[in-house]
């Protein structure tokens, strides 16, 4: 059990982060009639993206699904395991290595002395992104997309991670469905 928890924490470290640098954006098809949406189902992934963290970690995928299911239920949508839903939900996540370069030009005194006190620093970090797509079942097109991006953070237990996911998804779905 300890090894499983450790693996989850390691994978999650590369995925999510603290709320302080959280960047969430959403977009939608303005021609879509969202009032017709009442039921949904999770899309079945036929082809797995090798870079999708959620396809590699089923426990993490389930935690994301719990957060999305709770949010959609709170908004009155009904999840179907069978039958024809009005829309499908897809989720995937990825991680990119990023570099931040900071240069402080210092002070200039003129003459032949040049700048005083200048320095530069380079930092490397990982940025994770979580993408949630709502796909219109009839048209088979994305009608809404939410993207959350952030710098990595470690989680020490599953409850802490679930709380963070719930928070991220609640912000992401704040204006869903669009008016």
Backbone torsions as a table, in degrees:
resi	resn	phi	psi	omega
1	UNK	NA	-40.4	179.8
2	UNK	-62.3	-40.7	179.7
3	UNK	-63.8	-41.5	178.6
4	UNK	-61.4	-46.2	178.7
5	UNK	-61.6	-41.2	179.1
6	UNK	-62.6	-44.0	179.2
7	UNK	-61.7	-43.3	179.0
8	UNK	-60.2	-45.5	-179.4
9	UNK	-62.4	-41.8	-179.8
10	UNK	-63.4	-45.9	180.0
11	UNK	-65.4	-41.1	-178.6
12	UNK	-68.7	-29.2	178.1
13	UNK	-58.0	-35.1	-179.4
14	UNK	-85.7	4.4	-172.4
15	UNK	-117.4	-55.0	-174.1
16	UNK	-114.6	176.4	179.9
17	UNK	-156.5	-171.4	-177.5
18	UNK	-70.7	158.6	-177.2
19	UNK	-70.3	-20.6	-173.2
20	UNK	-62.9	-31.8	-179.7
21	UNK	-113.6	18.2	-178.4
22	UNK	-66.8	130.2	177.4
23	UNK	-121.7	116.2	-179.0
24	UNK	-120.6	132.2	176.3
25	UNK	-135.1	150.2	177.0
26	UNK	-135.1	155.8	175.7
27	UNK	-149.3	156.3	-178.6
28	UNK	-151.1	162.6	177.2
29	UNK	-82.0	112.3	-176.4
30	UNK	-67.7	-14.7	178.8
31	UNK	-87.2	-7.5	-176.7
32	UNK	-79.7	137.4	176.8
33	UNK	-93.1	95.0	-176.1
34	UNK	-74.0	-14.7	-179.7
35	UNK	-68.7	-18.0	178.7
36	UNK	-79.8	-10.6	-178.3
37	UNK	-80.3	118.5	176.8
38	UNK	-126.9	-35.1	-175.4
39	UNK	-125.1	154.0	178.9
40	UNK	-144.8	165.7	175.6
41	UNK	-146.2	150.8	175.5
42	UNK	-74.3	133.5	179.6
43	UNK	-67.9	144.5	175.6
44	UNK	-90.2	125.6	-178.1
45	UNK	-86.6	111.1	178.6
46	UNK	-80.8	-40.7	178.7
47	UNK	-116.6	130.1	-180.0
48	UNK	-95.4	132.7	174.0
49	UNK	-78.0	123.4	-178.1
50	UNK	-63.4	-18.2	179.0
51	UNK	-92.1	-3.9	-178.8
52	UNK	-78.2	114.0	-179.6
53	UNK	-62.9	-34.8	-176.8
54	UNK	-69.8	-26.3	176.4
55	UNK	-77.0	-20.6	178.6
56	UNK	-88.8	-24.5	-176.2
57	UNK	-127.0	94.7	-176.7
58	UNK	-63.7	-35.8	180.0
59	UNK	-63.7	-40.6	177.3
60	UNK	-65.9	-42.1	177.5
61	UNK	-57.5	-44.0	-179.8
62	UNK	-63.3	-37.9	178.4
63	UNK	-64.9	-40.6	177.0
64	UNK	-64.7	-43.1	179.4
65	UNK	-62.2	-39.8	177.1
66	UNK	-59.7	-46.0	-179.3
67	UNK	-62.4	-44.5	-179.9
68	UNK	-67.9	-44.0	178.5
69	UNK	-58.1	-44.3	179.8
70	UNK	-62.0	-41.9	-179.1
71	UNK	-67.8	-44.0	179.6
72	UNK	-66.9	-38.3	177.2
73	UNK	-62.1	-42.9	179.3
74	UNK	-61.3	-29.0	179.6
75	UNK	-89.1	1.2	174.0
76	UNK	95.5	7.5	178.8
77	UNK	-84.2	147.3	-177.2
78	UNK	-109.3	126.8	178.8
79	UNK	-84.9	132.1	176.7
80	UNK	-111.2	137.9	172.1
81	UNK	-93.5	-24.2	177.9
82	UNK	-137.0	166.7	177.8
83	UNK	92.3	-174.0	-175.7
84	UNK	-102.0	108.0	178.4
85	UNK	-82.2	167.1	176.2
86	UNK	-79.7	-32.6	178.0
87	UNK	-146.6	159.8	177.4
88	UNK	-109.7	152.5	176.9
89	UNK	-117.6	130.1	175.1
90	UNK	-123.5	142.0	175.0
91	UNK	-134.3	145.9	172.6
92	UNK	-156.4	160.1	-176.2
93	UNK	-142.9	152.0	178.3
94	UNK	-147.8	168.0	-179.4
95	UNK	-133.0	138.0	175.7
96	UNK	-125.0	140.5	172.9
97	UNK	-79.1	129.2	-179.0
98	UNK	-121.8	157.7	177.5
99	UNK	-129.7	135.3	177.4
100	UNK	-118.1	124.0	179.0
101	UNK	-113.3	125.6	179.2
102	UNK	-120.2	129.9	178.1
103	UNK	-126.2	126.8	175.3
104	UNK	-108.0	113.5	-175.6
105	UNK	-69.5	-10.8	178.4
106	UNK	73.0	-160.0	-178.1
107	UNK	-107.8	146.9	178.6
108	UNK	-111.1	122.9	-179.8
109	UNK	-101.9	-3.9	-179.4
110	UNK	78.5	178.6	-179.7
111	UNK	69.6	-157.8	-177.0
112	UNK	-86.5	-4.5	-176.9
113	UNK	-69.6	-33.7	-179.9
114	UNK	77.6	-165.0	-176.3
115	UNK	-71.8	150.6	179.5
116	UNK	-121.0	131.7	173.8
117	UNK	80.6	17.0	-179.8
118	UNK	-80.7	150.1	175.9
119	UNK	-158.7	163.3	174.5
120	UNK	-136.4	154.6	177.5
121	UNK	-140.5	150.0	179.3
122	UNK	-126.9	132.4	175.8
123	UNK	-129.1	145.9	178.3
124	UNK	-114.2	140.3	179.0
125	UNK	-152.3	167.3	177.6
126	UNK	-109.9	136.7	177.2
127	UNK	-115.7	124.7	179.2
128	UNK	-102.2	149.3	177.3
129	UNK	-132.1	138.2	175.0
130	UNK	-116.2	127.0	-178.9
131	UNK	-118.3	131.2	175.0
132	UNK	-121.3	123.4	177.9
133	UNK	-112.2	138.5	170.6
134	UNK	-108.4	121.0	-175.8
135	UNK	-113.7	125.2	176.6
136	UNK	-65.9	123.5	-174.8
137	UNK	-68.1	-38.5	-179.3
138	UNK	-69.5	-46.5	-175.6
139	UNK	-87.9	-14.7	-178.2
140	UNK	55.1	41.8	179.0
141	UNK	-132.2	150.1	176.7
142	UNK	-66.8	126.7	178.4
143	UNK	-106.5	-19.9	-179.7
144	UNK	-153.1	144.5	177.1
145	UNK	-140.9	135.1	173.3
146	UNK	-120.0	136.0	180.0
147	UNK	-130.1	127.6	175.0
148	UNK	-117.9	127.5	178.9
149	UNK	-127.6	144.9	-178.6
150	UNK	-164.8	168.5	175.8
151	UNK	-84.3	148.7	-174.5
152	UNK	-60.0	155.1	174.8
153	UNK	-150.0	149.4	177.4
154	UNK	-90.6	146.3	174.9
155	UNK	-121.8	136.5	-175.6
156	UNK	-94.0	-16.5	175.8
157	UNK	-152.5	165.1	-177.2
158	UNK	-66.4	-31.8	-179.8
159	UNK	-65.8	-42.1	178.5
160	UNK	-62.8	-42.8	178.1
161	UNK	-62.9	-45.5	-178.8
162	UNK	-62.4	-38.7	177.0
163	UNK	-61.2	-43.1	179.2
164	UNK	-65.0	-44.0	177.9
165	UNK	-62.7	-43.3	177.9
166	UNK	-58.4	-43.1	179.4
167	UNK	-63.3	-47.9	-178.8
168	UNK	-61.5	-47.6	-178.3
169	UNK	-66.3	-36.7	179.1
170	UNK	-63.9	-39.1	176.6
171	UNK	-68.7	-43.3	-178.7
172	UNK	-59.8	-40.7	-176.2
173	UNK	-94.3	11.9	-177.4
174	UNK	-53.5	-42.6	-178.1
175	UNK	-108.4	26.0	176.0
176	UNK	-102.9	135.4	-5.2
177	UNK	-75.7	152.3	178.2
178	UNK	-63.7	149.6	179.4
179	UNK	-73.0	NA	NA
